[in-house]
Amino acid sequence: MIVIDTHIWVWWVQNDTSLTRQHQQWLQENETDGIGVSIVSCWEVAKLVEKNRLILPLSIKDWLDTALAYPGVRLLDLTLPIIINSTQLSGFHSDPFDQMIVATARIYDSYLLTVDRKILDYPGVKTLK
């Protein structure tokens, strides 16, 4: 299983050109083993819509229902080990969404698919590059 960052998930579902062929290949290759989406990403998408920083073609509920039904997607709950791990990311930046997504990948011992430079440069998480 891989874990995907919120923007990767949105790009995938929205068929955004920001999602590269390599990203698409990694998503397709991991459909069988699972594509982990943190519950935190659901919250982040909803907050972006609330603040008009993301416009979706559907209501937030319908978009989330559709996006969570994509091939291989597994919704990953926020657990106590993830919460604790998210507070122990030495040298990582302070964005709580990123902290919890990174911690999710760490707890699941999975690669994280992202284009976020702060995450890609952080040595404490395995990323697909």
C-alpha positions in Angstrom: 0.0 0.0 0.0 1.0 3.6 -0.6 -0.3 6.6 1.1 -1.2 9.7 -1.0 -1.1 13.3 0.0 -4.3 15.3 -0.2 -3.3 17.2 -3.4 -2.4 14.0 -5.2 -5.9 12.6 -4.3 -7.6 15.8 -5.5 -5.6 15.9 -8.7 -6.4 12.2 -9.4 -10.1 12.6 -8.8 -10.4 15.9 -10.7 -8.3 14.6 -13.6 -6.0 17.5 -13.1 -3.0 17.9 -15.4 -0.8 18.4 -12.4 -0.9 14.7 -11.9 2.0 13.4 -13.9 2.2 10.1 -15.9 4.5 8.8 -13.2 2.0 9.6 -10.5 -0.7 7.9 -12.5 1.5 4.9 -13.0 2.2 4.6 -9.2 -1.5 4.9 -8.5 -2.4 2.2 -11.0 0.4 -0.1 -9.8 -0.9 0.1 -6.2 -4.6 -0.4 -6.8 -4.3 -4.0 -5.8 -2.2 -3.4 -2.6 -4.2 -0.3 -1.7 -4.0 3.5 -2.0 -4.2 4.9 1.5 -6.1 8.1 2.0 -6.0 9.6 5.5 -9.2 10.7 7.1 -7.3 13.9 7.6 -7.3 14.4 3.8 -11.1 14.3 3.9 -11.1 17.1 6.5 -8.5 19.1 4.6 -10.5 18.9 1.3 -13.6 20.0 3.2 -11.8 22.9 4.8 -10.4 24.0 1.5 -13.9 24.0 0.1 -15.3 25.8 3.1 -12.7 28.6 2.6 -13.3 28.7 -1.1 -9.7 27.7 -1.9 -11.0 24.6 -3.8 -14.0 24.5 -6.0 -15.5 21.0 -6.7 -18.0 20.0 -9.3 -20.1 18.2 -6.6 -21.2 18.9 -3.0 -18.4 18.0 -0.5 -20.3 14.9 0.6 -20.9 13.6 -2.9 -17.3 14.4 -3.9 -15.9 12.5 -0.9 -18.2 9.6 -1.5 -17.0 9.4 -5.1 -13.3 10.0 -4.3 -13.3 7.3 -1.6 -14.8 4.8 -4.1 -11.8 5.2 -6.5 -10.0 1.9 -7.4 -7.9 0.7 -4.5 -8.7 3.6 -2.2 -8.6 2.6 1.5 -9.7 5.2 4.0 -7.2 5.3 6.9 -8.5 6.3 10.2 -6.7 8.7 12.6 -5.4 6.5 15.4 -3.6 7.1 18.7 -0.2 5.9 17.3 -0.6 8.3 14.3 -1.4 11.2 16.6 1.5 10.5 18.8 3.9 9.9 15.9 2.8 13.2 14.3 4.1 15.1 17.4 7.5 13.4 17.2 8.6 14.4 13.7 12.0 15.9 14.6 12.9 18.8 12.3 9.6 18.7 10.3 7.5 21.7 9.7 4.4 22.7 11.8 1.5 22.1 9.3 -0.8 19.7 11.3 -2.3 18.1 8.1 1.1 17.3 6.8 2.3 16.0 10.2 -0.6 13.6 10.4 -0.3 12.4 6.8 3.4 11.8 7.2 2.8 10.0 10.5 0.2 7.9 8.8 2.7 6.7 6.1 5.2 6.0 8.9 2.8 4.0 11.0 1.7 2.0 8.0 5.4 1.7 6.9 4.2 2.8 3.4 5.6 5.1 0.8 4.0 8.5 0.6 3.1 10.0 -2.8 3.4 13.8 -2.7 4.9 16.7 -4.6 5.2 18.8 -1.4 8.9 19.8 -1.2 8.9 20.0 2.6 7.8 16.4 2.8 10.0 15.1 0.0 13.0 16.7 1.8 12.1 15.2 5.1 14.3 12.2 5.7 11.9 10.6 8.3 9.4 9.4 5.7 9.7 7.1 2.6 8.5 9.0 -0.5 8.0 8.1 -4.1 10.3 10.3 -6.2 
